[in-house]
Amino acid sequence: MTRRERFPVPAASVLSARSADPAQTAAELAETLVARCADHAAVHLLDEPPGETSPTGRPIPAEFAAAARHAGMVLRRVAVAHGPRAVRPDALAPAGGRLRPPALGPLLRSLSDGETVHVRYADSLTAEHLATELGDHELAASLRNCSILLVPLKADAKVLGHALLTREPGHPPFADDTVATCEIVARWAALSIASGGAHERAARLADELRQGLSPDPPPPLTDIELCYRYLPASRAARIGGDWFDVIPLAGGRVALVMGDVMGHGVRAAIVMSRCKTIMRTLVLLGMPPDEALQRFDELASRHDDDHVATCLMVVYDPATGHCHAANAGQIPPVLVHPDGHGEVLDLPTGTPVGVGGCRFEATGFDTAPGSILALCTDGLTGLHDADVDRALARMCAALSAPARSLDEICDAVFAGLDPAAGRDDVTLLLSRFLDERSAG
């Protein structure tokens, strides 16, 4: 083994710790291999494999299952690298392409049985077969007389793809101990790719769930200008237990709802979805805030899970500028008057819903045209780390700055309060009242 082939195994562990991005890990794998033992390296990853059922939905017999899994497979070339000794840097096609290998051949064998394919020197026939499987017949000339390795990327007995390594004609073929070391490095990389892929799938699922749980855009409202921000505590999950709703009611009234299921992540989001649906139904039935929260508490306390939720409901009437509100353990709203003076509204605060057996008290307050009402969850105030009154006072100051757009005000509030250092979900809803009294 030449000095250039010395590849200490502990270095392989670095691959699994550098990045949770599969493409980045694949790029690092290709670069590491060409720096140590190859002239060219390409990393191919399998797209999600097809299932083990026929087009009719019937199970495929076991003896044909393996072939069925790999028939019609699609490979993605996610990384390509060229070593310092390479005299033909274009020997491998660039990254980004998709390959559709045939049902049989050395390339497919490495993907189906998880065994390394080692060709000491590729003759013309072998080079043509491999080029065909790679989907590029012109590669045959580049592969001819090369030493070739197809090293599977295996994680937990599952083959994710492989690394294709080549040495150009005139260079020594891959030695057996080099092959063994490359297999170890590939195994480390595969573990990292599998972990990163799991994160990507979880993120896609979370994005789809978040989109499905996001509030529907309210119908055009001539009396209220709205703006909101949502920041999940978990960047991995991207969803949590916070929600808000804007619900038009009869007579031009509008219900504003802010809620927060304790906890965050997917489980809290599922409970949140149920809570939001219950609350919206009660609001649309015409229940006033205190009665809606009372019924919400009764329904929530019947579920077996241990989640409870805070909830604030405000019903605004543009004809009078009057608001009717009730609170179940939620952070009190902040009202900014047209002159810029902000105040934390002193509403009776009941216990969170889901506890059961609680009574909720409704109260009212008046607004003037141009007033801004801010509803938020406790993540914005840093409830776990700071005095809530002091945090609300800071939010009042941010909201009371000279007249700006609601979008700019939202940005200022988030920038100035450092919401709970990312340990809790944060939701802010701003409503500027431009009611009938300001017409003309």
C-alpha positions in Angstrom: 0.0 0.0 0.0 1.5 3.3 -1.0 1.6 6.3 1.3 -1.2 7.9 -0.7 -3.5 5.0 0.2 -3.0 5.4 3.9 -6.5 6.1 5.1 -6.8 5.9 8.9 -10.2 4.5 9.8 -10.9 7.0 12.6 -11.0 9.7 9.9 -14.1 8.0 8.6 -16.1 9.0 11.7 -15.7 12.7 10.8 -18.0 12.1 7.8 -20.9 11.2 10.0 -20.5 14.2 12.2 -20.0 17.1 9.7 -23.4 17.5 8.2 -27.0 16.2 8.4 -27.4 17.0 4.7 -27.1 13.8 2.6 -25.8 15.7 -0.4 -23.1 17.4 1.7 -22.1 14.1 3.2 -21.9 12.5 -0.3 -19.7 15.4 -1.5 -17.4 14.9 1.5 -17.2 11.2 0.9 -16.2 11.7 -2.8 -13.6 14.3 -1.9 -12.1 12.2 0.9 -11.8 9.2 -1.3 -10.1 11.0 -4.2 -7.7 12.7 -1.8 -6.6 9.3 -0.5 -7.0 6.5 -3.0 -8.9 7.3 -6.2 -8.5 9.4 -9.3 -12.3 9.8 -9.7 -15.3 9.2 -7.4 -19.0 9.5 -7.9 -21.7 8.9 -5.3 -25.1 7.6 -6.5 -28.1 7.4 -4.1 -31.2 5.4 -4.7 -34.5 7.2 -5.0 -37.2 5.6 -2.8 -37.5 2.0 -3.9 -40.8 0.7 -5.4 -43.0 -1.5 -3.3 -43.2 -5.2 -3.3 -46.7 -5.5 -4.9 -47.7 -5.9 -8.5 -49.7 -3.2 -10.4 -52.8 -5.1 -9.4 -51.9 -4.8 -5.8 -51.2 -8.5 -5.2 -48.0 -9.5 -3.3 -45.1 -10.5 -5.5 -43.8 -14.1 -4.7 -40.7 -14.0 -2.5 -38.4 -15.5 -5.1 -39.1 -12.5 -7.4 -39.3 -9.8 -4.6 -35.6 -8.9 -4.8 -35.7 -8.4 -8.5 -39.0 -6.5 -8.3 -37.4 -4.1 -5.7 -34.7 -3.1 -8.1 -36.4 -3.3 -11.5 -37.1 0.3 -12.6 -34.9 1.8 -9.9 -33.6 5.3 -10.2 -30.2 6.5 -9.1 -29.3 10.1 -8.5 -25.7 11.2 -9.0 -25.3 13.5 -6.0 -21.6 14.1 -5.9 -18.5 13.8 -8.2 -14.9 14.5 -7.4 -11.5 14.2 -9.2 -8.2 13.6 -7.6 -4.9 15.4 -8.1 -3.5 12.7 -10.3 -6.5 12.7 -12.7 -5.5 13.6 -16.2 -9.1 13.3 -17.5 -11.2 15.4 -15.1 -14.2 14.8 -17.4 -14.0 11.0 -17.0 -17.2 10.9 -15.0 -20.4 12.7 -15.8 -21.2 15.7 -13.6 -23.4 15.5 -10.6 -27.1 16.1 -10.8 -28.1 13.4 -13.3 -30.5 10.6 -12.9 -29.6 7.0 -13.9 -31.9 4.1 -14.7 -29.8 0.9 -14.6 -31.1 -2.3 -16.3 -32.3 -5.2 -14.3 -29.0 -7.1 -14.3 -25.3 -6.2 -14.2 -22.4 -5.4 -11.8 -23.8 -2.0 -10.9 -27.2 -3.5 -9.9 -25.5 -6.4 -8.1 -23.8 -4.0 -5.7 -27.2 -2.4 -4.9 -29.1 -5.7 -4.5 -26.7 -7.8 -2.5 -24.7 -5.1 -0.8 -21.4 -6.5 -1.9 -18.5 -4.5 -3.3 -17.7 -4.9 -7.0 -13.9 -4.8 -7.6 -12.6 -4.8 -11.2 -8.8 -4.7 -11.2 -8.7 -3.7 -14.9 -11.8 -3.1 -16.9 -11.6 -4.7 -20.4 -13.7 -3.3 -23.3 -16.7 -5.5 -22.6 -16.8 -4.7 -18.9 -16.4 -0.9 -19.6 -19.3 -1.0 -22.1 -21.5 -2.9 -19.6 -20.8 -0.4 -16.8 -21.3 2.6 -19.1 -24.6 1.2 -20.2 -25.7 0.8 -16.6 -24.6 4.3 -15.8 -26.8 5.5 -18.7 -23.9 7.1 -20.7 -22.5 5.0 -23.5 -19.7 7.5 -24.1 -18.2 6.6 -20.7 -17.0 3.3 -22.0 -13.9 4.8 -23.5 -13.1 6.6 -20.2 -13.6 3.4 -18.2 -11.6 1.1 -20.4 -8.4 -0.2 -18.7 -9.3 1.6 -15.4 -9.3 -0.1 -12.0 -12.9 0.2 -10.7 -14.6 -0.1 -7.3 -18.4 0.0 -6.7 -18.7 0.3 -2.9 -22.3 0.0 -1.5 -23.5 2.5 1.0 -25.2 0.4 3.6 -26.9 1.5 6.8 -28.7 -1.0 9.0 -28.7 -3.6 6.3 -30.3 -1.3 3.8 -28.4 -0.2 0.7 -28.8 3.5 0.0 -26.6 3.7 -3.1 -22.9 3.3 -3.8 -19.6 5.1 -4.4 -18.1 4.5 -7.8 -14.3 4.9 -7.7 -11.8 4.6 -10.6 -8.1 4.8 -11.2 -6.9 5.8 -14.6 -4.9 3.5 -16.9 -1.3 3.3 -16.0 -2.0 3.7 -12.2 -1.8 0.7 -9.9 -5.2 -1.1 -9.3 -7.0 -0.9 -6.0 -5.3 -3.1 -3.4 -7.4 -5.4 -1.2 -6.7 -3.5 2.0 -7.7 -0.3 0.2 -11.0 -1.9 -0.8 -11.6 -2.9 2.9 -10.9 0.6 4.1 -13.1 2.2 1.5 -15.9 -0.1 2.7 -15.5 1.1 6.2 -15.5 4.8 5.1 -18.6 4.2 3.0 -20.4 2.6 5.9 -19.8 5.7 8.1 -21.0 7.9 5.3 -24.1 5.8 4.8 -25.0 6.1 8.5 -24.8 9.9 8.1 -26.8 9.9 4.9 -29.5 7.7 6.5 -29.7 10.1 9.4 -29.8 13.1 7.2 -32.4 11.5 5.0 -34.6 10.8 8.0 -34.3 14.5 9.0 -35.3 15.5 5.5 -38.3 13.2 5.4 -39.4 14.4 8.9 -39.0 18.0 7.7 -41.0 17.4 4.5 -43.7 15.7 6.6 -43.7 18.5 9.1 -43.9 21.1 6.3 -47.0 19.3 4.8 -48.5 19.0 8.2 -47.8 22.6 9.0 -49.3 23.7 5.7 -52.4 21.7 6.4 -52.7 23.1 9.9 -52.0 26.7 9.0 -55.0 29.0 9.3 -57.0 29.6 6.2 -56.6 33.1 4.8 -59.5 35.1 6.1 -61.9 36.6 3.7 -61.3 40.2 2.7 -62.0 42.4 5.8 -62.7 46.1 5.3 -62.7 46.9 9.0 -59.5 45.1 10.2 -55.9 45.0 8.9 -54.1 41.8 9.9 -50.5 40.6 10.2 -49.0 37.7 12.0 -45.7 35.9 12.7 -45.1 32.2 13.7 -41.8 30.8 14.9 -41.6 27.1 15.9 -39.4 26.1 18.8 -38.0 23.2 16.9 -36.4 23.8 13.5 -36.5 20.0 12.9 -40.2 19.6 13.6 -41.1 23.2 12.3 -44.5 22.9 13.9 -45.9 23.1 17.4 -48.9 23.7 19.6 -49.6 27.4 18.9 -52.5 28.5 16.7 -54.6 31.5 15.9 -57.8 32.0 14.0 -59.7 34.9 12.5 -63.4 34.1 12.1 -66.0 36.5 10.4 -69.3 36.5 12.2 -72.8 37.8 11.6 -73.3 41.6 11.6 -69.8 42.3 10.5 -68.2 41.2 13.7 -64.9 39.3 13.8 -63.7 36.7 16.3 -59.9 36.7 17.0 -58.6 33.5 18.7 -55.2 32.8 20.1 -54.3 29.4 21.6 -51.4 27.4 22.8 -51.2 23.7 23.5 -48.5 22.9 26.1 -45.5 21.4 24.5 -44.3 21.5 20.9 -43.5 19.1 18.0 -45.8 16.9 16.0 -47.8 15.5 19.0 -48.6 19.0 20.2 -49.5 20.0 16.7 -52.0 17.2 16.4 -53.7 18.2 19.7 -53.6 21.8 18.5 -55.5 20.9 15.3 -58.2 19.3 17.3 -58.4 22.2 19.7 -58.6 24.7 16.9 -61.4 22.8 15.2 -63.4 22.6 18.4 -62.9 26.3 19.1 -63.8 27.4 15.6 -67.0 25.3 15.7 -68.1 26.8 19.0 -67.4 30.3 17.7 -69.4 29.7 14.5 -72.3 28.5 16.6 -72.5 32.0 17.9 -71.4 31.4 21.5 -70.0 34.4 23.3 -66.3 34.2 24.5 -67.0 33.0 28.0 -69.5 30.3 27.0 -67.3 29.2 24.1 -64.3 28.7 26.5 -66.6 26.9 29.0 -67.8 24.4 26.4 -64.2 24.1 25.1 -63.0 23.2 28.6 -65.7 20.6 29.0 -64.9 18.9 25.7 -61.1 19.0 26.1 -61.2 17.5 29.6 -63.0 14.4 28.2 -59.9 13.4 26.2 -57.5 10.9 27.6 -54.3 12.7 26.7 -52.6 14.9 29.2 -52.5 18.0 27.1 -54.1 21.2 28.3 -54.3 24.5 26.3 -54.5 28.2 26.9 -56.9 30.2 24.8 -58.0 33.8 24.4 -61.0 34.8 22.4 -61.9 38.4 21.4 -65.0 39.4 19.4 -64.7 42.8 17.8 -67.7 44.8 16.6 -66.7 47.5 14.0 -70.1 49.3 14.3 -69.3 50.3 17.9 -65.5 49.6 18.3 -66.4 47.4 21.3 -64.6 44.2 22.0 -65.9 41.3 24.1 -63.3 38.9 25.5 -62.6 35.9 27.7 -59.3 34.4 28.7 -58.3 30.8 29.6 -54.8 31.1 30.9 -53.4 33.0 27.9 -51.0 35.9 27.9 -53.2 39.1 28.1 -53.6 41.2 24.9 -51.9 44.5 24.4 -53.9 47.4 23.0 -52.1 50.3 21.3 -54.2 53.5 21.1 -54.1 55.8 18.1 -51.8 58.2 20.0 -49.2 55.5 20.3 -49.9 54.7 24.0 -49.8 51.0 24.7 -51.4 49.1 27.6 -51.6 45.5 28.8 -55.3 44.8 29.1 -56.3 43.6 32.6 -58.6 40.7 31.6 -59.8 38.1 34.1 -57.5 35.1 33.5 -59.1 31.7 34.0 -57.3 28.4 34.1 -56.2 26.6 30.9 -58.9 24.5 29.2 -58.7 20.8 29.7 -58.5 21.0 33.5 -62.2 20.7 33.8 -64.7 22.3 36.2 -63.6 25.9 35.7 -65.7 29.0 35.1 -64.7 31.8 32.7 -65.5 35.4 33.0 -66.2 37.7 30.0 -65.2 41.4 30.0 -65.3 44.2 27.5 -63.2 47.1 26.3 -63.5 49.9 23.7 -61.2 50.7 20.8 -60.8 53.8 18.7 -60.2 53.8 14.9 -56.5 53.1 14.3 -56.0 51.1 17.4 -53.8 48.0 17.3 -54.6 44.9 19.3 -51.8 42.4 19.8 -52.4 38.8 20.7 -49.5 36.5 21.4 -48.4 33.2 23.0 -46.1 33.0 26.1 -43.1 32.2 23.9 -42.9 35.8 22.9 -42.7 37.0 26.5 -40.0 34.6 27.6 -42.3 33.2 30.3 -39.9 30.6 31.5 -36.9 32.9 31.9 -38.2 36.5 32.7 -40.8 38.5 34.5 -43.9 38.4 32.4 -44.9 42.0 33.3 -41.5 43.3 32.3 -41.6 41.4 29.1 -45.1 42.7 28.3 -43.9 46.2 29.0 -41.1 45.8 26.5 -43.6 44.5 23.9 -45.8 47.6 24.6 -42.8 49.8 23.8 -42.1 48.0 20.6 -45.7 48.2 19.5 -46.0 51.9 20.4 -43.2 53.1 18.1 -44.2 55.8 15.5 -46.7 54.8 12.9 -45.4 52.0 10.7 -46.9 49.1 8.7 -48.0 46.1 10.7 -45.3 44.0 9.0 -42.6 46.4 10.2 -44.1 46.3 13.7 -44.1 42.5 13.8 -40.4 42.6 12.8 -39.6 45.1 15.5 -41.3 43.1 18.2 -39.5 39.9 17.3 -36.1 41.6 16.9 -36.4 43.4 20.3 -37.7 40.6 22.5 -35.5 37.7 21.7 -38.4 35.2 22.0 -37.6 32.6 24.6 -34.3 31.8 23.0 -36.0 29.3 20.7 -37.2 27.1 23.5 -41.0 27.6 22.9 -43.2 28.3 19.9 -44.0 31.9 19.3 -47.0 33.4 17.7 -48.0 37.0 17.3 -51.2 38.4 15.7 -51.7 42.1 15.1 -55.1 43.6 14.3 -55.4 47.3 13.3 -59.1 48.4 13.6 -60.2 50.5 10.7 -63.9 50.3 11.4 -67.0 52.0 10.1 -66.5 55.0 12.3 -63.4 56.0 10.4 -65.1 55.9 7.0 -64.9 59.1 5.1 
